[in-house]
């Protein structure tokens, strides 16, 4: 539900508010300021330089593609205000807002009709520089400091220092092995810093390449022609065309503006209400006047033409941003999950260290004082710490996210933050806009109806030519052509003038494009606009669902086209022609007359109205968008206000409510994108419900939804509001837990309109939110926002797709907002993710959103068994049971920092499992990154098997060399009788190396087993399958083997580190144990797949 806030005037207004009509819906209307209406056609600009947050009434946040600036908790409000005050002083001497338009153009050497010449633009670009912000300063010390101490760097450094101290002065005598261990820890400290720096460099390159993919263009006047230029090449003096949804790419002075033009300045001021723009100055303060449009603000309604006065750092936004430039900080949800896991592991680690110290201080130091001295104790504690800390996890996390971001880039997907990638894996509901998202947004008129006569555009053209040849003055088609061409904000792109009409580019929305092509096919639109001059325009918006344009007669020839012969004589040169187009269900009630096929105006009787209603419903049920075209003559006596006054709009709106003449209706086709049925079925298979949310008529929306696969039931089984009980929720047999797939087909699909949504109570919303197939038609921005909030209130993770101004509030409110690259600037700014090419990319996005989480779980599951569990027990058996430490502290470090790290990192390269889009979405509150199921898998299954087999191999090796296990139990360092001390120490070193090799080799098979959570290795092979292979696995395993051989077989290292070579059988026996782990895990996965509701499936990680 839309929240309300109290404004200084006492008016309760919606927290997110976009147009005057939105305020009107809540019982009030803001008074308009004086402004001058445009006398020329205004088209739109596409300016997408950055990611400026358009959310209203939010904390001030400057977000661009190249940099992010935020009011962080660390930066005081006073500091921000100081920056604004400083900027205000700099702008105090500017007078762009007070001087006349002529003087502005004189100063800038520009022209309102010609703009700048190409040569002028080049010179100014050299003089003023590119229209881009200065990059934020790089804090090299902080950056380098972070490379060293990010992740577990501080623990490695502290551990190294402690081991150095254990060597000297605590060592008595100093143990060379401790010195070597300290040096290795220090080396790992520098290696991980270097790796962090490389990862930062590579990930920044990926993100830089992603941000350059976002479209960046504006529509400007150059050499007298409308041309599209890159926003970074805009210069002072450029004449810029702005329409609803655009973001201003520079500071501008308005020179023409429509009466309904409003701008959202919340990015700079924090004000929630949009402000009307004006041509004349309203304030002496440059920052407060409304005749200046500021870079980064959005046009949320209307259209305008403006001249650029400042670019780059010289803009208001550039000045403030430069003074408050602070990098955005904070952890993403997934990073918080990792931190929580590390806290758990560190808590266990500290507990174990405390236990070791307590046993040593309370028992061993008194009873067996020679067993463990202080230096050995410190080394043991460092070993436990290093063993428990998963050193490879931060590297794997960064690699995983960078890899995923790179894959997103390859699929033309722009993710604005890491949170976007993570949230995608949890999305359970996607609410999709229709036009431009599910459909191609390439509209063409396929049907026309004048009076009750249906005809296609070609037939209409033939009919018009026939009547012209007859010379009887029948001009019904001409009148349709006139309204379609005059009540239209579209403009042909002159650069495509030589192309066929079907292929010519048009600046304007899809509906205007379709009607402009229709009008042009019946006669030149340029002739119409030469004969009639625009005096006022009210742009189409999702609230009104219509567009108004008033025109004044310039050439009398225009009367023969726009009016019936019988009314031409009554039209006075000072009269105004009101043209209007929009939704039939909104406008048809305002019509009292209609144009018959004969061209004459007749009374709009009930029979004719019923016929036209039937035509409209027939077209709508075929998936066509139906537009009604009407007109009304306003005599000079009827409308007294001047077009340049604020009262003119009110009078026009009043006259537009009654006595309209219906000229005709047209049916427009906007076919679904070819890939949409596949996308819908795939997402549905992934447990994601996809709904349509549109402003279209219900029958049209339902027909398109059926074509897209969103509605699968036949029309007679699609429910309406009557299916939702106000009192008894059980009247609809829907399952809360098992989903709608088990519910009766008659309750799968429902279609509701916006007005019906307003009437729903809590009980009906509960029922509605359980439907699998929903179409929301005739919705307003507030209702779209309400839909998102209602699903979120029921613990759904909601994705919202859209591309228009009216989608921005819901895009911002959704858990993940998804915009198309072809959408409006404000929608792109509000979204978390931008699909630059096709909506089908959302499938890849969801898939890899899940893969990030899966692969991190696999990384943790791989690191825990050998990296903590199997290393911890040798220390504990040494302290508690007096057994020799069968795995040396040095070799523990080698496993954690060398042999396991490479394999843990390459798991980030694992491709999606075949069932990744067959699983239900992850529930963030339930499915944690590390839970008891993963701990059971890592410790209770793999960890136990690796630990027991490693102990067995080590003690079996000692047994074969004459040292029985019974002689070691509670031995506390006592050498067995008849065994030489040197021989004993040598055999213990060999046993330690055996334990080490056993873990290294078994981890190879653990790596293979952990590649999938439920699928067999044969279903997801690591080789010879392009969809599942991961060639990095084998170099990682080879690296682990090389590391083992390096530390065990180099003679100089053997004497220094107390390592030894290992008999050949101890490389092959662990392989057999590893195969056992792989076999047992395959059996577990088979049982999970076979009995999905069985015990093993319930405890599966």
VENPEQUI-V381945 format. One record per residue. N is the residue number from 1. RES is the residue in one letter. PHI is phi in whole degrees, 0 to 359 (* if undefined). Layout:
{{N | RES | PHI} {N | RES | PHI}}
This chain:
{{1 | X | *} {2 | X | 291} {3 | X | 277} {4 | X | 243} {5 | X | 225} {6 | X | 272} {7 | X | 272} {8 | X | 302} {9 | X | 274} {10 | X | 90} {11 | X | 280} {12 | X | 273} {13 | X | 234} {14 | X | 294} {15 | X | 295} {16 | X | 247} {17 | X | 219} {18 | X | 237} {19 | X | 220} {20 | X | 303} {21 | X | 292} {22 | X | 296} {23 | X | 296} {24 | X | 301} {25 | X | 295} {26 | X | 256} {27 | X | 96} {28 | X | 207} {29 | X | 220} {30 | X | 290} {31 | X | 293} {32 | X | 276} {33 | X | 278} {34 | X | 295} {35 | X | 208} {36 | X | 261} {37 | X | 277} {38 | X | 289} {39 | X | 255} {40 | X | 227} {41 | X | 289} {42 | X | 246} {43 | X | 245} {44 | X | 261} {45 | X | 248} {46 | X | 241} {47 | X | 239} {48 | X | 228} {49 | X | 292} {50 | X | 215} {51 | X | 243} {52 | X | 279} {53 | X | 291} {54 | X | 270} {55 | X | 297} {56 | X | 278} {57 | X | 56} {58 | X | 251} {59 | X | 304} {60 | X | 299} {61 | X | 216} {62 | X | 262} {63 | X | 235} {64 | X | 236} {65 | X | 298} {66 | X | 270} {67 | X | 204} {68 | X | 229} {69 | X | 230} {70 | X | 220} {71 | X | 279} {72 | X | 283} {73 | X | 295} {74 | X | 285} {75 | X | 265} {76 | X | 288} {77 | X | 298} {78 | X | 296} {79 | X | 292} {80 | X | 295} {81 | X | 297} {82 | X | 299} {83 | X | 296} {84 | X | 294} {85 | X | 297} {86 | X | 296} {87 | X | 295} {88 | X | 299} {89 | X | 296} {90 | X | 295} {91 | X | 268} {92 | X | 298} {93 | X | 271} {94 | X | 285} {95 | X | 230} {96 | X | 302} {97 | X | 274} {98 | X | 252} {99 | X | 278} {100 | X | 285} {101 | X | 299} {102 | X | 300} {103 | X | 290} {104 | X | 301} {105 | X | 293} {106 | X | 294} {107 | X | 298} {108 | X | 267} {109 | X | 55} {110 | X | 234} {111 | X | 214} {112 | X | 289} {113 | X | 256} {114 | X | 246} {115 | X | 68} {116 | X | 269} {117 | X | 278} {118 | X | 301} {119 | X | 293} {120 | X | 300} {121 | X | 299} {122 | X | 295} {123 | X | 295} {124 | X | 293} {125 | X | 296} {126 | X | 292} {127 | X | 287} {128 | X | 264} {129 | X | 84} {130 | X | 289} {131 | X | 277} {132 | X | 225} {133 | X | 284} {134 | X | 292} {135 | X | 293} {136 | X | 295} {137 | X | 295} {138 | X | 267} {139 | X | 267} {140 | X | 297} {141 | X | 297} {142 | X | 298} {143 | X | 296} {144 | X | 293} {145 | X | 302} {146 | X | 295} {147 | X | 300} {148 | X | 280} {149 | X | 249} {150 | X | 292} {151 | X | 71} {152 | X | 249} {153 | X | 300} {154 | X | 296} {155 | X | 294} {156 | X | 298} {157 | X | 293} {158 | X | 297} {159 | X | 298} {160 | X | 297} {161 | X | 296} {162 | X | 297} {163 | X | 289} {164 | X | 302} {165 | X | 295} {166 | X | 294} {167 | X | 288} {168 | X | 215} {169 | X | 264} {170 | X | 285} {171 | X | 294} {172 | X | 218} {173 | X | 281} {174 | X | 298} {175 | X | 269} {176 | X | 299} {177 | X | 298} {178 | X | 292} {179 | X | 298} {180 | X | 297} {181 | X | 297} {182 | X | 297} {183 | X | 294} {184 | X | 296} {185 | X | 298} {186 | X | 293} {187 | X | 296} {188 | X | 296} {189 | X | 303} {190 | X | 286} {191 | X | 295} {192 | X | 292} {193 | X | 294} {194 | X | 296} {195 | X | 292} {196 | X | 299} {197 | X | 295} {198 | X | 295} {199 | X | 297} {200 | X | 298} {201 | X | 294} {202 | X | 291} {203 | X | 291} {204 | X | 293} {205 | X | 295} {206 | X | 298} {207 | X | 294} {208 | X | 296} {209 | X | 290} {210 | X | 290} {211 | X | 294} {212 | X | 286} {213 | X | 280} {214 | X | 287} {215 | X | 305} {216 | X | 212} {217 | X | 211} {218 | X | 221} {219 | X | 260} {220 | X | 229} {221 | X | 258} {222 | X | 230} {223 | X | 55} {224 | X | 81} {225 | X | 239} {226 | X | 283} {227 | X | 228} {228 | X | 263} {229 | X | 231} {230 | X | 292} {231 | X | 300} {232 | X | 290} {233 | X | 256} {234 | X | 290} {235 | X | 228} {236 | X | 305} {237 | X | 105} {238 | X | 293} {239 | X | 267} {240 | X | 249} {241 | X | 259} {242 | X | 233} {243 | X | 226} {244 | X | 304} {245 | X | 98} {246 | X | 281} {247 | X | 257} {248 | X | 288} {249 | X | 275} {250 | X | 201} {251 | X | 283} {252 | X | 226} {253 | X | 250} {254 | X | 289} {255 | X | 244} {256 | X | 215} {257 | X | 205} {258 | X | 282} {259 | X | 293} {260 | X | 260} {261 | X | 290} {262 | X | 224} {263 | X | 230} {264 | X | 270} {265 | X | 258} {266 | X | 300} {267 | X | 296} {268 | X | 255} {269 | X | 250} {270 | X | 80} {271 | X | 290} {272 | X | 278} {273 | X | 268} {274 | X | 291} {275 | X | 250} {276 | X | 289} {277 | X | 268} {278 | X | 225} {279 | X | 273} {280 | X | 267} {281 | X | 294} {282 | X | 246} {283 | X | 202} {284 | X | 289} {285 | X | 281} {286 | X | 303} {287 | X | 280} {288 | X | 254} {289 | X | 296} {290 | X | 259} {291 | X | 270} {292 | X | 251} {293 | X | 259} {294 | X | 255} {295 | X | 306} {296 | X | 90} {297 | X | 276} {298 | X | 244} {299 | X | 273} {300 | X | 258} {301 | X | 196} {302 | X | 79} {303 | X | 211} {304 | X | 199} {305 | X | 234} {306 | X | 214} {307 | X | 250} {308 | X | 287} {309 | X | 246} {310 | X | 213} {311 | X | 225} {312 | X | 57} {313 | X | 290} {314 | X | 279} {315 | X | 283} {316 | X | 301} {317 | X | 299} {318 | X | 298} {319 | X | 296} {320 | X | 295} {321 | X | 299} {322 | X | 295} {323 | X | 276} {324 | X | 241} {325 | X | 287} {326 | X | 230} {327 | X | 300} {328 | X | 287} {329 | X | 240} {330 | X | 121} {331 | X | 267} {332 | X | 279} {333 | X | 303} {334 | X | 292} {335 | X | 296} {336 | X | 295} {337 | X | 299} {338 | X | 296} {339 | X | 298} {340 | X | 299} {341 | X | 297} {342 | X | 297} {343 | X | 298} {344 | X | 298} {345 | X | 296} {346 | X | 294} {347 | X | 297} {348 | X | 297} {349 | X | 300} {350 | X | 296} {351 | X | 299} {352 | X | 294} {353 | X | 296} {354 | X | 297} {355 | X | 297} {356 | X | 300} {357 | X | 295} {358 | X | 295} {359 | X | 296} {360 | X | 295} {361 | X | 288} {362 | X | 270} {363 | X | 228} {364 | X | 296} {365 | X | 297} {366 | X | 270} {367 | X | 273} {368 | X | 232} {369 | X | 296} {370 | X | 271} {371 | X | 286} {372 | X | 228} {373 | X | 272} {374 | X | 298} {375 | X | 299} {376 | X | 294} {377 | X | 300} {378 | X | 300} {379 | X | 296} {380 | X | 298} {381 | X | 295} {382 | X | 297} {383 | X | 298} {384 | X | 299} {385 | X | 297} {386 | X | 295} {387 | X | 297} {388 | X | 280} {389 | X | 280} {390 | X | 281} {391 | X | 301} {392 | X | 281} {393 | X | 293} {394 | X | 301} {395 | X | 296} {396 | X | 296} {397 | X | 297} {398 | X | 297} {399 | X | 297} {400 | X | 298} {401 | X | 291} {402 | X | 293} {403 | X | 299} {404 | X | 296} {405 | X | 298} {406 | X | 293} {407 | X | 295} {408 | X | 300} {409 | X | 298} {410 | X | 297} {411 | X | 266} {412 | X | 60} {413 | X | 242} {414 | X | 257} {415 | X | 258} {416 | X | 278} {417 | X | 205} {418 | X | 295} {419 | X | 301} {420 | X | 300} {421 | X | 300} {422 | X | 293} {423 | X | 295} {424 | X | 304} {425 | X | 290} {426 | X | 250} {427 | X | 300} {428 | X | 245} {429 | X | 222} {430 | X | 240} {431 | X | 260} {432 | X | 247} {433 | X | 293} {434 | X | 271} {435 | X | 293} {436 | X | 84} {437 | X | 255} {438 | X | 275} {439 | X | 253} {440 | X | 283} {441 | X | 59} {442 | X | 238} {443 | X | 265} {444 | X | 220} {445 | X | 285} {446 | X | 247} {447 | X | 221} {448 | X | 226} {449 | X | 220} {450 | X | 249} {451 | X | 65} {452 | X | 250} {453 | X | 262} {454 | X | 272} {455 | X | 198} {456 | X | 276} {457 | X | 303} {458 | X | 293} {459 | X | 296} {460 | X | 297} {461 | X | 296} {462 | X | 298} {463 | X | 296} {464 | X | 295} {465 | X | 297} {466 | X | 299} {467 | X | 293} {468 | X | 296} {469 | X | 289} {470 | X | 292} {471 | X | 70} {472 | X | 266} {473 | X | 78} {474 | X | 282} {475 | X | 226} {476 | X | 299} {477 | X | 292} {478 | X | 300} {479 | X | 295} {480 | X | 297} {481 | X | 300} {482 | X | 296} {483 | X | 294} {484 | X | 296} {485 | X | 272} {486 | X | 276} {487 | X | 274} {488 | X | 201} {489 | X | 264} {490 | X | 286} {491 | X | 221} {492 | X | 292} {493 | X | 284} {494 | X | 295} {495 | X | 290} {496 | X | 249} {497 | X | 298} {498 | X | 277} {499 | X | 282} {500 | X | 301} {501 | X | 306} {502 | X | 299} {503 | X | 258} {504 | X | 293} {505 | X | 280} {506 | X | 231} {507 | X | 272} {508 | X | 156} {509 | X | 285} {510 | X | 296} {511 | X | 295} {512 | X | 298} {513 | X | 298} {514 | X | 298} {515 | X | 288} {516 | X | 294} {517 | X | 294} {518 | X | 299} {519 | X | 297} {520 | X | 294} {521 | X | 292} {522 | X | 264} {523 | X | 163} {524 | X | 300} {525 | X | 292} {526 | X | 300} {527 | X | 294} {528 | X | 302} {529 | X | 283} {530 | X | 282} {531 | X | 280} {532 | X | 234} {533 | X | 251} {534 | X | 290} {535 | X | 243} {536 | X | 200} {537 | X | 214} {538 | X | 242} {539 | X | 291} {540 | X | 297} {541 | X | 217} {542 | X | 289} {543 | X | 275} {544 | X | 289} {545 | X | 66} {546 | X | 205} {547 | X | 235} {548 | X | 238} {549 | X | 219} {550 | X | 258} {551 | X | 227} {552 | X | 249} {553 | X | 286} {554 | X | 248} {555 | X | 235} {556 | X | 299} {557 | X | 300} {558 | X | 295} {559 | X | 295} {560 | X | 292} {561 | X | 264} {562 | X | 270} {563 | X | 235} {564 | X | 293} {565 | X | 304} {566 | X | 290} {567 | X | 255} {568 | X | 297} {569 | X | 295} {570 | X | 276} {571 | X | 276} {572 | X | 274} {573 | X | 304} {574 | X | 270} {575 | X | 287} {576 | X | 240} {577 | X | 260} {578 | X | 269} {579 | X | 246} {580 | X | 214} {581 | X | 220} {582 | X | 171} {583 | X | 290} {584 | X | 302} {585 | X | 292} {586 | X | 272} {587 | X | 263} {588 | X | 296} {589 | X | 289} {590 | X | 270} {591 | X | 269} {592 | X | 244} {593 | X | 223} {594 | X | 213} {595 | X | 269} {596 | X | 280} {597 | X | 296} {598 | X | 284} {599 | X | 94} {600 | X | 275} {601 | X | 269} {602 | X | 231} {603 | X | 292} {604 | X | 273} {605 | X | 278} {606 | X | 296} {607 | X | 294} {608 | X | 296} {609 | X | 299} {610 | X | 297} {611 | X | 296} {612 | X | 294} {613 | X | 299} {614 | X | 296} {615 | X | 299} {616 | X | 301} {617 | X | 294} {618 | X | 296} {619 | X | 297} {620 | X | 298} {621 | X | 292} {622 | X | 269} {623 | X | 87} {624 | X | 270} {625 | X | 277} {626 | X | 254} {627 | X | 239} {628 | X | 262} {629 | X | 246} {630 | X | 215} {631 | X | 212} {632 | X | 199} {633 | X | 271} {634 | X | 251} {635 | X | 285} {636 | X | 300} {637 | X | 286} {638 | X | 282} {639 | X | 232} {640 | X | 270} {641 | X | 288} {642 | X | 282} {643 | X | 305} {644 | X | 273} {645 | X | 264} {646 | X | 288} {647 | X | 285} {648 | X | 300} {649 | X | 300} {650 | X | 298} {651 | X | 291} {652 | X | 297} {653 | X | 298} {654 | X | 294} {655 | X | 289} {656 | X | 284} {657 | X | 272} {658 | X | 215} {659 | X | 57} {660 | X | 279} {661 | X | 253} {662 | X | 284} {663 | X | 274} {664 | X | 169} {665 | X | 233} {666 | X | 232} {667 | X | 253} {668 | X | 245} {669 | X | 258} {670 | X | 230} {671 | X | 294} {672 | X | 298} {673 | X | 297} {674 | X | 300} {675 | X | 273} {676 | X | 299} {677 | X | 304} {678 | X | 295} {679 | X | 299} {680 | X | 297} {681 | X | 293} {682 | X | 293} {683 | X | 295} {684 | X | 295} {685 | X | 295} {686 | X | 273} {687 | X | 81} {688 | X | 256} {689 | X | 273} {690 | X | 241} {691 | X | 244} {692 | X | 259} {693 | X | 234} {694 | X | 216} {695 | X | 268} {696 | X | 286} {697 | X | 299} {698 | X | 303} {699 | X | 295} {700 | X | 297} {701 | X | 299} {702 | X | 294} {703 | X | 295} {704 | X | 295} {705 | X | 300} {706 | X | 293} {707 | X | 296} {708 | X | 280} {709 | X | 91} {710 | X | 288} {711 | X | 253} {712 | X | 251} {713 | X | 282} {714 | X | 296} {715 | X | 308} {716 | X | 286} {717 | X | 254} {718 | X | 275} {719 | X | 275} {720 | X | 234} {721 | X | 299} {722 | X | 297} {723 | X | 283} {724 | X | 259} {725 | X | 279} {726 | X | 285} {727 | X | 244} {728 | X | 241} {729 | X | 293} {730 | X | 284} {731 | X | 292} {732 | X | 252} {733 | X | 279} {734 | X | 244} {735 | X | 267} {736 | X | 287} {737 | X | 260} {738 | X | 271} {739 | X | 89} {740 | X | 274} {741 | X | 295} {742 | X | 263} {743 | X | 277} {744 | X | 302} {745 | X | 304} {746 | X | 293} {747 | X | 251} {748 | X | 279} {749 | X | 240} {750 | X | 209} {751 | X | 236} {752 | X | 230} {753 | X | 259} {754 | X | 305} {755 | X | 301} {756 | X | 289} {757 | X | 299} {758 | X | 298} {759 | X | 274} {760 | X | 288} {761 | X | 263} {762 | X | 301} {763 | X | 296} {764 | X | 291} {765 | X | 297} {766 | X | 301} {767 | X | 291} {768 | X | 299} {769 | X | 289} {770 | X | 262} {771 | X | 292} {772 | X | 271} {773 | X | 233} {774 | X | 228} {775 | X | 239} {776 | X | 257} {777 | X | 251} {778 | X | 51} {779 | X | 265} {780 | X | 261} {781 | X | 304} {782 | X | 295} {783 | X | 288} {784 | X | 298} {785 | X | 295} {786 | X | 297} {787 | X | 300} {788 | X | 300} {789 | X | 296} {790 | X | 294} {791 | X | 291} {792 | X | 296} {793 | X | 295} {794 | X | 254} {795 | X | 63} {796 | X | 269} {797 | X | 266} {798 | X | 257} {799 | X | 255} {800 | X | 237} {801 | X | 249} {802 | X | 184} {803 | X | 219} {804 | X | 249} {805 | X | 301} {806 | X | 290} {807 | X | 272} {808 | X | 302} {809 | X | 300} {810 | X | 287} {811 | X | 299} {812 | X | 289} {813 | X | 282} {814 | X | 295} {815 | X | 298} {816 | X | 215} {817 | X | 269} {818 | X | 237} {819 | X | 244} {820 | X | 265} {821 | X | 298} {822 | X | 273} {823 | X | 280} {824 | X | 289} {825 | X | 302} {826 | X | 292} {827 | X | 291} {828 | X | 297} {829 | X | 292} {830 | X | 285} {831 | X | 283} {832 | X | 270} {833 | X | 217} {834 | X | 238} {835 | X | 268} {836 | X | 280} {837 | X | 238} {838 | X | 230} {839 | X | 295} {840 | X | 297} {841 | X | 297} {842 | X | 296} {843 | X | 295} {844 | X | 298} {845 | X | 297} {846 | X | 297} {847 | X | 301} {848 | X | 282} {849 | X | 297} {850 | X | 284} {851 | X | 294} {852 | X | 305} {853 | X | 294} {854 | X | 301} {855 | X | 292} {856 | X | 290} {857 | X | 298} {858 | X | 296} {859 | X | 299} {860 | X | 294} {861 | X | 297} {862 | X | 282} {863 | X | 286} {864 | X | 291} {865 | X | 300} {866 | X | 276} {867 | X | 284} {868 | X | 223} {869 | X | 296} {870 | X | 287} {871 | X | 271} {872 | X | 288} {873 | X | 293} {874 | X | 301} {875 | X | 292} {876 | X | 293} {877 | X | 293} {878 | X | 293} {879 | X | 280} {880 | X | 273} {881 | X | 255} {882 | X | 70} {883 | X | 282} {884 | X | 298} {885 | X | 286} {886 | X | 284} {887 | X | 229} {888 | X | 294} {889 | X | 300} {890 | X | 296} {891 | X | 291} {892 | X | 301} {893 | X | 296} {894 | X | 297} {895 | X | 297} {896 | X | 293} {897 | X | 260} {898 | X | 231} {899 | X | 293} {900 | X | 271} {901 | X | 296} {902 | X | 297} {903 | X | 295} {904 | X | 296} {905 | X | 289} {906 | X | 289} {907 | X | 296} {908 | X | 294} {909 | X | 270} {910 | X | 296} {911 | X | 283} {912 | X | 299} {913 | X | 291} {914 | X | 299} {915 | X | 261} {916 | X | 296} {917 | X | 259} {918 | X | 247} {919 | X | 267} {920 | X | 288} {921 | X | 299} {922 | X | 290} {923 | X | 261} {924 | X | 304} {925 | X | 283} {926 | X | 246} {927 | X | 273} {928 | X | 273} {929 | X | 299} {930 | X | 235} {931 | X | 230} {932 | X | 294} {933 | X | 292} {934 | X | 292} {935 | X | 297} {936 | X | 295} {937 | X | 297} {938 | X | 284} {939 | X | 267} {940 | X | 282} {941 | X | 247} {942 | X | 294} {943 | X | 300} {944 | X | 296} {945 | X | 296} {946 | X | 292} {947 | X | 292} {948 | X | 296} {949 | X | 292} {950 | X | 291} {951 | X | 301} {952 | X | 299} {953 | X | 296} {954 | X | 293} {955 | X | 286} {956 | X | 293} {957 | X | 297} {958 | X | 295} {959 | X | 299} {960 | X | 295} {961 | X | 256} {962 | X | 89} {963 | X | 248} {964 | X | 283} {965 | X | 297} {966 | X | 296} {967 | X | 284} {968 | X | 263} {969 | X | 299} {970 | X | 54} {971 | X | 277} {972 | X | 50} {973 | X | 92} {974 | X | 287} {975 | X | 282} {976 | X | 303} {977 | X | 300} {978 | X | 66} {979 | X | 241} {980 | X | 290} {981 | X | 299} {982 | X | 295} {983 | X | 299} {984 | X | 299} {985 | X | 296} {986 | X | 296} {987 | X | 292} {988 | X | 295} {989 | X | 297} {990 | X | 293} {991 | X | 297} {992 | X | 297} {993 | X | 293} {994 | X | 298} {995 | X | 302} {996 | X | 298} {997 | X | 297} {998 | X | 301} {999 | X | 293} {1000 | X | 300} {1001 | X | 289} {1002 | X | 296} {1003 | X | 294} {1004 | X | 300} {1005 | X | 283} {1006 | X | 298} {1007 | X | 300} {1008 | X | 295} {1009 | X | 291} {1010 | X | 278} {1011 | X | 298} {1012 | X | 230} {1013 | X | 263} {1014 | X | 225} {1015 | X | 275} {1016 | X | 288} {1017 | X | 297} {1018 | X | 281} {1019 | X | 278} {1020 | X | 226} {1021 | X | 292} {1022 | X | 279} {1023 | X | 225} {1024 | X | 62} {1025 | X | 215} {1026 | X | 299} {1027 | X | 277} {1028 | X | 236} {1029 | X | 290} {1030 | X | 219} {1031 | X | 292} {1032 | X | 289} {1033 | X | 301} {1034 | X | 284} {1035 | X | 300} {1036 | X | 293} {1037 | X | 292} {1038 | X | 296} {1039 | X | 298} {1040 | X | 297} {1041 | X | 294} {1042 | X | 298} {1043 | X | 298} {1044 | X | 298} {1045 | X | 295} {1046 | X | 301} {1047 | X | 279} {1048 | X | 261} {1049 | X | 247} {1050 | X | 275} {1051 | X | 306} {1052 | X | 296} {1053 | X | 288} {1054 | X | 299} {1055 | X | 290} {1056 | X | 279} {1057 | X | 257} {1058 | X | 60} {1059 | X | 255} {1060 | X | 217} {1061 | X | 288} {1062 | X | 238} {1063 | X | 306} {1064 | X | 302} {1065 | X | 297} {1066 | X | 277} {1067 | X | 266} {1068 | X | 267} {1069 | X | 298} {1070 | X | 300} {1071 | X | 296} {1072 | X | 294} {1073 | X | 298} {1074 | X | 298} {1075 | X | 298} {1076 | X | 297} {1077 | X | 299} {1078 | X | 297} {1079 | X | 296} {1080 | X | 297} {1081 | X | 289} {1082 | X | 296} {1083 | X | 296} {1084 | X | 299} {1085 | X | 296} {1086 | X | 298} {1087 | X | 295} {1088 | X | 296} {1089 | X | 289} {1090 | X | 284} {1091 | X | 239} {1092 | X | 298} {1093 | X | 253} {1094 | X | 281} {1095 | X | 297} {1096 | X | 297} {1097 | X | 293} {1098 | X | 288} {1099 | X | 259} {1100 | X | 293} {1101 | X | 284}}
